[in-house]
């Protein structure tokens, strides 16, 4: 079994406060792994450690068995992409956003590449490419943010509640776009979600993080069975003691 | 025309106006008499001291002494401006660097281009204007950078997460800070002579100089202050921005001073 991302005794404290405690687990290559947990349990920090927006200790996170702190940080961030809850698009057109990754790395970016990216998330290039991002709906903006990240052609995608700010229809559209991309590109995804039905739809494995510790894990089909006594299920159903 | 400057007796007579101010304060129960007395006394002591010091420095006219005085001015400006820039790591050192960069480059250019001779009488008053202006610009720009980076964290981290270097991630957000630093001098240059006669020009006219000569000097002063503002703002914006990133290009937590 190969792991795209592997954590080994990951401990992290920020401003004197302990956030993550001794996390040791792996994210299997080319799978969608979900992370659930109460607010403040360290889920976002865990994701931010994986692309070094937060600094993990040396020797605690491995990308394809390479310690991520030994990789050039900009290279790491291109290989491990991230989509946040809010799309944080840059002012300007959809085109400008899609071209940004190539532009900052001094690489060419073609019209055909932009069209290809938009097609992958079911947005018509004719209609959207020159549109100002301020006129996009929440779901459209999130799909543009997703393909902006995909323009770097990452191996791993970190998703920090990518549909939490969206209505059910937009949620399904973004979800479909993500799964489409995951299958086309054989991506590995680490997906934070609060929604058990979403975890069941998209995830092949789920971890429960509580107060920075790994509390429970399993396949969604298993942990969410009707007769399951798993902590993940209790958390998802709001029966948290 | 001989320059007319007041003698000590006349200076003493002008204190009469402070007494008028104190009387108004007493009459209106403003309770400002003590402040008026202290500030008048401080102005007297400070200005007398600097007057004697400048008499000595101008008479000596030693290049080393001139440089030392400008260096002390720059140091004090860095200390003061850095002290105001709360929440910026190593603010005082960074303020010293950007004020030094903006003011020394301007002063150096003025001397090298032969606009001002390198004499104590020219360099020290001009340095006072340049360094003072650089100090204000630095304070404005640094606090603005801190506020912009704090409020634009989402956008900056989105750029970093795409593999952008820190300087490309912050570049769009420095425009407001740079503008904030440049606007006061641009505005005062636009209205110069219309609303009030600026200090350098007023000084020459009061001392009996020709108004046209005074205008020429004032033009040099305004243009040099614009140069100082641009150079200082540029240095302050980039130095302050860099201070908010770790070596691994992570945007650190930004502490903003609480509203008064």
Interface residues (C-beta under 8 A of the other chain):
Chain A: X14 X15 X51 X52 X53 X54 X55 X69 X73 X74 X75 X77 X78 X81 X82 X84 X86 X88 X89 X90 X91 X100 X101 X104 X105 X145 X148 X149 X152
Chain B: X154 X155 X157 X158 X159 X160 X161 X162 X163 X164 X165 X168 X172 X246 X248 X249 X250 X251 X253
